[in-house]
Amino acid sequence: EKTVSKQFRVNGKTVAISGIAKGSGMIRPNMATMLSFIFTDVKATQSELQDCLTTATNQSFNRITVDGDTSTNDACSLSATGASKVELSECTHEFQQSAQ
């Protein structure tokens, strides 16, 4: 899957999280690159988002190997709009599960 979207409810409100990823590898010199973008409508500070992203990438993104290639340019970003009006602190566990 290159794209995924999940929703969950918190105190009667729906929180959405979606992600897209694309990777590319070369035959020589055994290099690969993957770009991933995650978007959510949860309300969170930059620091909270960074903590969640670090936890999620350590359990998933940073463990990916494609054909044994190495990468110098992988990237993963997490952006939040706050449109759901649900504070990240109200749903940290659910959010972390969805972000992996």
Kinemage of the C-alpha trace (Angstrom):
@kinemage 1
@onewidth
@group {chain A} dominant
@subgroup {mainchain}
@vectorlist {calphas} color= white
{ca glu a 1} P 0.000 0.000 0.000
{ca lys a 2} L 1.281 3.435 -0.877
{ca thr a 3} L -1.586 5.256 0.808
{ca val a 4} L -3.576 4.674 3.969
{ca ser a 5} L -6.284 6.565 5.850
{ca lys a 6} L -7.701 5.830 9.274
{ca gln a 7} L -10.310 7.428 11.483
{ca phe a 8} L -11.118 6.997 15.148
{ca arg a 9} L -13.491 8.660 17.586
{ca val a 10} L -12.550 10.606 20.700
{ca asn a 11} L -15.265 12.026 22.960
{ca gly a 12} L -17.796 11.983 20.129
{ca lys a 13} L -15.470 13.646 17.589
{ca thr a 14} L -13.801 11.977 14.624
{ca val a 15} L -10.044 12.237 14.146
{ca ala a 16} L -8.538 11.432 10.748
{ca ile a 17} L -4.977 10.498 9.848
{ca ser a 18} L -3.755 9.780 6.313
{ca gly a 19} L -0.393 8.979 4.830
{ca ile a 20} L 1.256 8.486 1.480
{ca ala a 21} L 4.689 7.074 0.694
{ca lys a 22} L 6.709 6.586 -2.458
{ca gly a 23} L 10.066 4.937 -2.827
{ca ser a 24} L 12.548 4.491 -5.621
{ca gly a 25} L 15.594 2.274 -5.903
{ca met a 26} L 18.503 2.110 -8.344
{ca ile a 27} L 20.310 -0.968 -9.602
{ca arg a 28} L 23.689 0.734 -9.152
{ca pro a 29} L 24.996 2.000 -6.784
{ca asn a 30} L 22.511 0.159 -4.530
{ca met a 31} L 20.755 3.318 -3.387
{ca ala a 32} L 17.088 3.895 -2.601
{ca thr a 33} L 15.006 6.826 -1.433
{ca met a 34} L 11.607 6.919 0.256
{ca leu a 35} L 9.452 9.963 0.901
{ca ser a 36} L 6.480 9.768 3.280
{ca phe a 37} L 3.925 12.382 4.223
{ca ile a 38} L 1.398 12.028 7.047
{ca phe a 39} L -1.514 14.418 7.559
{ca thr a 40} L -4.027 14.666 10.388
{ca asp a 41} L -6.718 16.979 11.697
{ca val a 42} L -5.707 16.535 15.355
{ca lys a 43} L -4.755 19.643 17.339
{ca ala a 44} L -1.114 19.450 18.492
{ca thr a 45} L 2.007 21.492 19.032
{ca gln a 46} L 5.093 21.052 16.870
{ca ser a 47} L 6.850 19.402 19.798
{ca glu a 48} L 4.005 16.910 20.334
{ca leu a 49} L 3.968 16.063 16.628
{ca gln a 50} L 7.735 15.551 16.591
{ca asp a 51} L 7.521 13.206 19.594
{ca cys a 52} L 4.781 11.157 17.897
{ca leu a 53} L 6.629 11.067 14.588
{ca thr a 54} L 9.870 9.971 16.240
{ca thr a 55} L 8.107 7.157 18.106
{ca ala a 56} L 6.219 6.002 15.008
{ca thr a 57} L 9.215 6.120 12.654
{ca asn a 58} L 11.428 4.243 15.092
{ca gln a 59} L 8.849 1.428 15.121
{ca ser a 60} L 8.187 1.383 11.368
{ca phe a 61} L 9.800 3.754 8.846
{ca asn a 62} L 13.357 3.384 10.147
{ca arg a 63} L 13.098 -0.422 9.967
{ca ile a 64} L 12.308 -0.634 6.256
{ca thr a 65} L 14.792 -2.331 3.949
{ca val a 66} L 14.234 -2.590 0.204
{ca asp a 67} L 16.458 -5.080 -1.619
{ca gly a 68} L 19.288 -4.333 0.825
{ca asp a 69} L 19.700 -0.812 -0.582
{ca thr a 70} L 20.887 2.089 1.555
{ca ser a 71} L 19.559 5.632 1.497
{ca thr a 72} L 20.874 9.105 2.098
{ca asn a 73} L 17.629 10.934 1.406
{ca asp a 74} L 14.673 9.297 3.186
{ca ala a 75} L 12.143 11.707 4.651
{ca cys a 76} L 8.954 11.487 6.678
{ca ser a 77} L 6.852 14.473 7.716
{ca leu a 78} L 3.775 14.870 9.913
{ca ser a 79} L 1.438 17.848 9.489
{ca ala a 80} L -1.654 18.706 11.535
{ca thr a 81} L -4.480 21.160 10.835
{ca gly a 82} L -6.287 21.052 14.189
{ca ala a 83} L -9.628 20.983 12.338
{ca ser a 84} L -11.038 18.156 14.493
{ca lys a 85} L -10.542 20.287 17.624
{ca val a 86} L -9.353 17.124 19.411
{ca glu a 87} L -6.183 17.690 21.419
{ca leu a 88} L -3.452 15.138 20.794
{ca ser a 89} L -3.182 14.638 24.558
{ca glu a 90} L -6.759 13.226 24.475
{ca cys a 91} L -5.869 10.494 21.988
{ca thr a 92} L -2.116 9.872 22.083
{ca his a 93} L -2.415 6.058 22.185
{ca glu a 94} L -4.944 5.868 19.323
{ca phe a 95} L -2.931 8.358 17.302
{ca gln a 96} L 0.324 6.428 17.758
{ca gln a 97} L -1.358 3.187 16.684
{ca ser a 98} L -2.722 4.868 13.550
{ca ala a 99} L 0.573 6.572 12.672
{ca gln a 100} L 2.571 3.327 12.445
